Amino acid sequence: MSQFSHKNFSFFFIFILMSLSSYTGESRPPFACDPNNAMTKTFPFCSVSLHIRDRVRDLIGRLTLQEKIRLLVNNAAPVERLGIKGYEWWSEALHGVARSPGVHFGGQFPGATSFPQVITTAASFNASLWEEIGRVVSDEARAMYNGGAAGLTFWSPNVNIFRDPRWGRGQETPGEDPVVVAKYATSYVRGLQSPVGNRLKVAACCKHYTAYDLDNWNDVDRYHFNAKVNKQDLEDTYNVPFKACVLEGKVASVMCSYNQVNGKPTCADPSLLRGTIRGQWQLNGYIVSDCDSVDTFFNQQHYTPTPEDAVAATIKAGLDLDCGPFLAIFTEKAIRAGKLNEADVNGALMNTLTVQMRLGMFDGTRQPYLNLGPKDVCTPAHKQLALEAAHQGIVLLQNRARSLPLSSTSHRTIAVIGPNSDATETMIGNYAGIPCGYTSPLQGIGRYAKTIHQEGCNGAACGSNQQFGAAEAAARQADATVLVMGLDQSIEAEAKDRLGLLLPGLQQELVSRVARASRGPTILVLMSGSPIDVTFAKNDPRISAILWAGYPGQDGGAAIADILFGTINPGAKLPMTWYPQEYVVKVPMTDMDMRADPGRGYPGRTYRFYKGPVVFPFGFGLSYTAFRVALADAPTTVSVSLAGKHAYKNITLSNNAVRVSHSNCDVMNLAMHLDVKNVGEMDGTHTLLVFSTPPAAGKWAPEKQLVAFEKVHVLAGAQQRIRVHIDACKHLSVVDLFGIRRIPMGVHSLQIGDDLQHYISLQASVEEIKS
């Protein structure tokens, strides 16, 4: 989705839409049902004592066909005769309330808390942090809504799998692992929506469904790309986070993507929408198109012969709301042509209006959260949480001879060098708002020591070495040198995929020259939303340490400095594999297969299926202290019981694996108790990752997959016992070639942290199978 403008709006479309609606883009509560309005207060749809579904049916029954159609698009027109104002559905809140058509900064709301970009926050592996960020963002969103500065329907989070390291939007995602992305999705959605019964604080949206992770690469763009995905990868990887969003997060919306999947536009595929999202997963909410997706599959993909056929295809497939004007323009013609019924439109409105009712938008002044206002945006607590999120998301990748942390007494003068050394806007990544304020790396380091500043490059593209001499001179004068390098939105962004993985332009030369000149330790800090091949730095003995800061948010510079000087002990882990440059030479972005295929020289994707050389592996991250993990208690044998005799009529056991759908999953939640001891000299937070290797299962299984993760803070010399939960059906299962999830019988190996192994034998009950 384009952040600030629709992709294909022609002047004709805009003119038509403006003629349909006098809405100005503001949303001032109450949305409808003002109790002081004698005309509307008697309408049943305004009665909070009635069931929401009855209220929605009453409202739909009062609308004319033309009024209904004008509610099918993101900037919904007012229905003045019923006291209903216009509404802009399109608001963004990826990592804070963000600039978007439904959000207006200024006046009482000059900014909002800007948390680290999602890829950085994901590196914390801290689900409670993710939920708390969502809760804070929803507080600020409600406050802005109450002030007429935002909507209540936020098209976030992005839960696509970060499949390819070149993807410009990988920064928006929680990384490459389906378990992590699914857990992030459910946690952030729960925080955003903060449901009370059936009521919502705001309505979240999981996007972009599905197999969407290519924007613009080698003349292939998202508007024309047909993602060819096999059933195994769809079930095993691409759909995992969306399923979790709906079933566990209870998300209010799912957005379908621009691309086709196996020859069908996702927004016109009844199997993906009605069959899966609403049928199998039972979405309680609405399905929205990515912006101009309907126009795209008609005008660019040429999927239907007429606009009216496009309208019929997408609404019948299960789309409820069009981000764009297409449905406003062509739906009535489609009905007149007999391609669509008014009942189909009613069904779509049932889903969208129900969400608005759940938000209290038809409750007048009785709607919840009216106490929230400007005082609840950019509060000290919110800004502190943004700083804490950055602390938890910055990854220490290398630390030769324990050169970090720096000492403010031994390192009194710091050379701060690089195109991102005084970064502000770069730190917040894309889909961001106006932050409460910025602390750049230069400012953060300046709180600990005297600084000598040189950019070295004019921007991340770094096309000239004219400033390198001044940067070298600065390094010669300082007690330590911090190089803040990496990428920005000119290098990786929506509609901009990378071609390679190396540092842009002459950045590598700058790093190497400054490292040679530096008279003290040289620390390389990388800002990026995607992996960078920094093998040269990893192998350079003059580069003492490497930190990855991602895009660390409004206070990212303070967080970087706190870690450099040891106020904070890093505990984050990489949420994605860092590949060498050679990897992308072998792998076209257009190849959607996850599993390796040696026969055609295809190496596979992500840590689960790629076994080649890496710069840094998924889950890697160092600390200033050391931890030792011991197993206190864990099961060694688990009986897999089957759920009813009907399961045996089909091939429940195939290749010694039981179908998850035929298993009694409620009794297969496993618990392990682990003792985590801090054996170092500094308090720290340990990120414990647990991987599973299933029994041999042919092409079904990855060699290992993440099954659980926990975060625990342990004082130096102390020990903490933690409990790790493993859902056998979800985490110890694999997906076969037909897209069927099965639990392999036999011995599963669990890798706990770096050194500990534990084995669990899964056995089907012979008595039940024979019965």
Secondary structure, DSSP 8 states (H G I E B T S, - for coil): --SSS-SS--HHHHHHHHHH----S---S-SS--TT-TTTTTSGGG-TTS-HHHHHHHHHHH--HHHHHTTSBSEE--BGGGTB--EE--BB-SSSSB-BTTB--BTTBS-------HHHHHTT--HHHHHHHHHHHHHHHHHHHHTTS--SBB---B-----STT-TTGGGS--S-HHHHHHHHHHHHHHHH--BTTB-SSB--EEEETT---SEETTEETTT-EE---HHHIIIIITHHHHHHHHTS--SEEEE-SSEETTEEGGG-TIIIIIIIIIIS---SEEEE-TTHHHHHHHTS--SSSHHHHHHHHHHHT--BBSSSHHHHHHHHHHHTTSS-HHHHHHHHHHHHHHHHHTTTTSGGG-TTTT--GGGSS-HHHHHHHHHHHHHH-EEEEEGGG--S--TTT--EEEEESTTTT-SGGGG-SS----S----HHHHHHTTSEEEEE--SSSTT----TTHHHHHHHHHHSSEEEEEEE--TTTSBTTB--S--S-STTHHHHHHHHHHH-SS-EEEEEE-SS----HHHHT-TTEEEEEE--S--TTHHHHHHHHHTTSS------SS-B--HHHHHH--TT----S-BGGGTB--SHHHH--S--SB-TT--B-SS-EEEEEEE--SEEEE-BS-GGGGGS--BSSSEEEGGGB-GGG-EEEEEEEEEE-SSS-EEEEEEEEEE-S--TTSS-S-EEEEEEEEEE-TT-EEEEEEEEEHHHHS-EE-TTS-EEEE-EEEEEEETTTEEEEEEEEE-HHHHH-
